[in-house]
Amino acid sequence: MSLPVCLFLLFRPTKHRLLYALCSTSLTFFLFSYQVHEKSILLVTVPALCLIPISPFSSFLFSLSSTLSMWPLLLKDRLILPCAFVLFRSPRSTEPEKPSPTYPSRILWSLLSGYCLLFIAQTVWHPPVAYPDLFALLISTFSCVQFILFFLFWNYKVFTVQGV
């Protein structure tokens, strides 16, 4: 799955393509591995954070998605409170006065709403006895859909990015 991206990067190298290709290939490894651990997504987050100067919103959104995808593990290890503190703490000086309803903010709020609905449902309802890991499966599926969309986005960016 990474061969076209790597070959394109080999014949048309740029710094921006390299960063997008790093994200794409690491996410390919995560998505197509036979067996992965929840924490393995953090290995993809490292190159995604290198995209902050080029694509800050996608980098932030991926790091948020990757962190929230580990919810079942964080819940099991009782790390919800530290995770919530780190995720929702933000310096007030960097926030805009009045956030505008732009397309990126809609994506962010729909992502957060989806996770919040799943987390609240997990807290309020107990899964059937036959399916004890139902909510972990739903959270993993929701996260997988996002990771596939990031995979497609980063592959697209490798082939279309211009510049440095």
KEGU-587448 format. One record per residue (C-alpha): residue in one letter; x, y, z; residue number from 1. Coordinates in pm, whole numbers, plus 50000, padded with zeros to 5 digits. Each point is the difference from the previous one (the first is absolute). Last residue first. Layout:
<nodes>
<node residuo="A" east="X" north="Y" up="Z" num="NUM"/>
...
</nodes>
This chain:
<nodes>
<node residuo="V" east="50946" north="52301" up="49910" num="164"/>
<node residuo="G" east="49698" north="50065" up="49783" num="163"/>
<node residuo="Q" east="49708" north="49804" up="49873" num="162"/>
<node residuo="V" east="49795" north="49732" up="50171" num="161"/>
<node residuo="T" east="49783" north="49790" up="49767" num="160"/>
<node residuo="F" east="50135" north="49644" up="50009" num="159"/>
<node residuo="V" east="50108" north="49994" up="50363" num="158"/>
<node residuo="K" east="49686" north="50195" up="50097" num="157"/>
<node residuo="Y" east="49772" north="49732" up="49858" num="156"/>
<node residuo="N" east="50184" north="49731" up="50194" num="155"/>
<node residuo="W" east="49965" north="50213" up="50315" num="154"/>
<node residuo="F" east="49626" north="50043" up="49945" num="153"/>
<node residuo="L" east="49938" north="49632" up="49925" num="152"/>
<node residuo="F" east="50187" north="49888" up="50313" num="151"/>
<node residuo="F" east="49827" north="50271" up="50203" num="150"/>
<node residuo="L" east="49663" north="49867" up="49882" num="149"/>
<node residuo="I" east="50107" north="49646" up="50090" num="148"/>
<node residuo="F" east="50106" north="50122" up="50344" num="147"/>
<node residuo="Q" east="49661" north="50165" up="50050" num="146"/>
<node residuo="V" east="49814" north="49682" up="49910" num="145"/>
<node residuo="C" east="50228" north="49806" up="50233" num="144"/>
<node residuo="S" east="49921" north="50237" up="50287" num="143"/>
<node residuo="F" east="49625" north="49940" up="49970" num="142"/>
<node residuo="T" east="50064" north="49626" up="49974" num="141"/>
<node residuo="S" east="50227" north="50002" up="50306" num="140"/>
<node residuo="I" east="49745" north="50199" up="50200" num="139"/>
<node residuo="L" east="49722" north="49762" up="49896" num="138"/>
<node residuo="L" east="50212" north="49694" up="50085" num="137"/>
<node residuo="A" east="50092" north="50141" up="50341" num="136"/>
<node residuo="F" east="49630" north="50070" up="50052" num="135"/>
<node residuo="L" east="49899" north="49642" up="49921" num="134"/>
<node residuo="D" east="50272" north="49835" up="50210" num="133"/>
<node residuo="P" east="49763" north="49811" up="50233" num="132"/>
<node residuo="Y" east="49791" north="49861" up="49712" num="131"/>
<node residuo="A" east="49805" north="49695" up="50128" num="130"/>
<node residuo="V" east="49935" north="50173" up="50332" num="129"/>
<node residuo="P" east="49838" north="50290" up="49818" num="128"/>
<node residuo="P" east="50185" north="50330" up="50029" num="127"/>
<node residuo="H" east="49934" north="50228" up="50297" num="126"/>
<node residuo="W" east="49846" north="50331" up="49919" num="125"/>
<node residuo="V" east="50078" north="50336" up="50161" num="124"/>
<node residuo="T" east="50382" north="50007" up="50002" num="123"/>
<node residuo="Q" east="50054" north="49830" up="49664" num="122"/>
<node residuo="A" east="49727" north="50214" up="49847" num="121"/>
<node residuo="I" east="50172" north="50310" up="50138" num="120"/>
<node residuo="F" east="50332" north="49895" up="49848" num="119"/>
<node residuo="L" east="49843" north="49915" up="49664" num="118"/>
<node residuo="L" east="49808" north="50327" up="49988" num="117"/>
<node residuo="C" east="50314" north="50190" up="50102" num="116"/>
<node residuo="Y" east="50201" north="49832" up="49723" num="115"/>
<node residuo="G" east="49747" north="50091" up="49735" num="114"/>
<node residuo="S" east="49962" north="50353" up="50134" num="113"/>
<node residuo="L" east="50377" north="50051" up="49998" num="112"/>
<node residuo="L" east="50024" north="49894" up="49636" num="111"/>
<node residuo="S" east="49695" north="50206" up="49903" num="110"/>
<node residuo="W" east="50146" north="50300" up="50184" num="109"/>
<node residuo="L" east="50336" north="49970" up="49825" num="108"/>
<node residuo="I" east="49845" north="49956" up="49656" num="107"/>
<node residuo="R" east="49773" north="50297" up="50058" num="106"/>
<node residuo="S" east="50299" north="50205" up="50116" num="105"/>
<node residuo="P" east="50184" north="49911" up="49680" num="104"/>
<node residuo="Y" east="49702" north="50112" up="49783" num="103"/>
<node residuo="T" east="49966" north="50336" up="50168" num="102"/>
<node residuo="P" east="49750" north="50106" up="50263" num="101"/>
<node residuo="S" east="50201" north="50299" up="50125" num="100"/>
<node residuo="P" east="50155" north="49999" up="50343" num="99"/>
<node residuo="K" east="49953" north="50333" up="50175" num="98"/>
<node residuo="E" east="50301" north="50135" up="50190" num="97"/>
<node residuo="P" east="50248" north="49754" up="49852" num="96"/>
<node residuo="E" east="50185" north="49769" up="50238" num="95"/>
<node residuo="T" east="50377" north="50035" up="50021" num="94"/>
<node residuo="S" east="50005" north="50216" up="50314" num="93"/>
<node residuo="R" east="49772" north="49759" up="50187" num="92"/>
<node residuo="P" east="50265" north="49727" up="50009" num="91"/>
<node residuo="S" east="49835" north="49664" up="49957" num="90"/>
<node residuo="R" east="49912" north="49725" up="50241" num="89"/>
<node residuo="F" east="49744" north="49768" up="49846" num="88"/>
<node residuo="L" east="50225" north="49720" up="49884" num="87"/>
<node residuo="V" east="50253" north="50005" up="50284" num="86"/>
<node residuo="F" east="49738" north="50014" up="50273" num="85"/>
<node residuo="A" east="49781" north="49738" up="49832" num="84"/>
<node residuo="C" east="50296" north="49761" up="49975" num="83"/>
<node residuo="P" east="50096" north="50055" up="50364" num="82"/>
<node residuo="L" east="49639" north="49931" up="50106" num="81"/>
<node residuo="I" east="49953" north="49693" up="49779" num="80"/>
<node residuo="L" east="50315" north="49817" up="50109" num="79"/>
<node residuo="R" east="49834" north="49723" up="50198" num="78"/>
<node residuo="D" east="50199" north="49724" up="49823" num="77"/>
<node residuo="K" east="49683" north="49835" up="49866" num="76"/>
<node residuo="L" east="49850" north="50335" up="49904" num="75"/>
<node residuo="L" east="50319" north="50105" up="49823" num="74"/>
<node residuo="L" east="50006" north="49670" up="49812" num="73"/>
<node residuo="P" east="49635" north="50033" up="49897" num="72"/>
<node residuo="W" east="50059" north="50368" up="49906" num="71"/>
<node residuo="M" east="50301" north="49932" up="49774" num="70"/>
<node residuo="S" east="49813" north="50131" up="49696" num="69"/>
<node residuo="L" east="49976" north="50333" up="50183" num="68"/>
<node residuo="T" east="50375" north="50050" up="49976" num="67"/>
<node residuo="S" east="50017" north="49904" up="49633" num="66"/>
<node residuo="S" east="49706" north="50221" up="49914" num="65"/>
<node residuo="L" east="50148" north="50303" up="50180" num="64"/>
<node residuo="S" east="50340" north="49947" up="49839" num="63"/>
<node residuo="F" east="49830" north="49964" up="49663" num="62"/>
<node residuo="L" east="49797" north="50317" up="50044" num="61"/>
<node residuo="F" east="50303" north="50201" up="50108" num="60"/>
<node residuo="S" east="50203" north="49885" up="49700" num="59"/>
<node residuo="S" east="49709" north="50055" up="49764" num="58"/>
<node residuo="F" east="49953" north="50353" up="50136" num="57"/>
<node residuo="P" east="50367" north="50094" up="50001" num="56"/>
<node residuo="S" east="50076" north="49905" up="49639" num="55"/>
<node residuo="I" east="50344" north="50121" up="49898" num="54"/>
<node residuo="P" east="50156" north="50121" up="50326" num="53"/>
<node residuo="I" east="49819" north="49729" up="50205" num="52"/>
<node residuo="L" east="50094" north="49717" up="49762" num="51"/>
<node residuo="C" east="50274" north="49872" up="50233" num="50"/>
<node residuo="L" east="49718" north="49915" up="50241" num="49"/>
<node residuo="A" east="49876" north="49744" up="49750" num="48"/>
<node residuo="P" east="50348" north="49843" up="49992" num="47"/>
<node residuo="V" east="49974" north="49932" up="50377" num="46"/>
<node residuo="T" east="49627" north="49917" up="49997" num="45"/>
<node residuo="V" east="50058" north="49686" up="49794" num="44"/>
<node residuo="L" east="50205" north="49844" up="50280" num="43"/>
<node residuo="L" east="49724" north="50108" up="50240" num="42"/>
<node residuo="I" east="49764" north="49771" up="49811" num="41"/>
<node residuo="S" east="50195" north="49708" up="50142" num="40"/>
<node residuo="K" east="49853" north="50073" up="50344" num="39"/>
<node residuo="E" east="49680" north="49812" up="49918" num="38"/>
<node residuo="H" east="50199" north="49687" up="49924" num="37"/>
<node residuo="V" east="50026" north="49861" up="49651" num="36"/>
<node residuo="Q" east="49954" north="49656" up="49847" num="35"/>
<node residuo="Y" east="50004" north="49920" up="49632" num="34"/>
<node residuo="S" east="50137" north="50334" up="49892" num="33"/>
<node residuo="F" east="49815" north="50171" up="49717" num="32"/>
<node residuo="L" east="49873" north="50307" up="50181" num="31"/>
<node residuo="F" east="50313" north="50068" up="50207" num="30"/>
<node residuo="F" east="50246" north="49943" up="49716" num="29"/>
<node residuo="T" east="49791" north="50212" up="49768" num="28"/>
<node residuo="L" east="49988" north="50272" up="50267" num="27"/>
<node residuo="S" east="50380" north="49998" up="50010" num="26"/>
<node residuo="T" east="50014" north="50011" up="49621" num="25"/>
<node residuo="S" east="49756" north="50289" up="49970" num="24"/>
<node residuo="C" east="50150" north="50209" up="50276" num="23"/>
<node residuo="L" east="50351" north="49961" up="49863" num="22"/>
<node residuo="A" east="49870" north="50068" up="49648" num="21"/>
<node residuo="Y" east="49839" north="50325" up="50118" num="20"/>
<node residuo="L" east="50330" north="50109" up="50154" num="19"/>
<node residuo="L" east="50202" north="49899" up="49694" num="18"/>
<node residuo="R" east="49757" north="50172" up="49767" num="17"/>
<node residuo="H" east="50047" north="50323" up="50195" num="16"/>
<node residuo="K" east="50377" north="49974" up="49984" num="15"/>
<node residuo="T" east="50001" north="49935" up="49628" num="14"/>
<node residuo="P" east="50098" north="49694" up="49799" num="13"/>
<node residuo="R" east="49854" north="49931" up="49657" num="12"/>
<node residuo="F" east="50140" north="49663" up="49883" num="11"/>
<node residuo="L" east="50048" north="49839" up="50341" num="10"/>
<node residuo="L" east="49686" north="50163" up="50144" num="9"/>
<node residuo="F" east="49792" north="49854" up="49718" num="8"/>
<node residuo="L" east="50157" north="49660" up="50064" num="7"/>
<node residuo="C" east="49930" north="50022" up="50373" num="6"/>
<node residuo="V" east="49637" north="50102" up="49949" num="5"/>
<node residuo="P" east="49940" north="49730" up="49740" num="4"/>
<node residuo="L" east="50163" north="49735" up="50226" num="3"/>
<node residuo="S" east="49813" north="50085" up="50317" num="2"/>
<node residuo="M" east="49705" north="49766" up="49945" num="1"/>
</nodes>
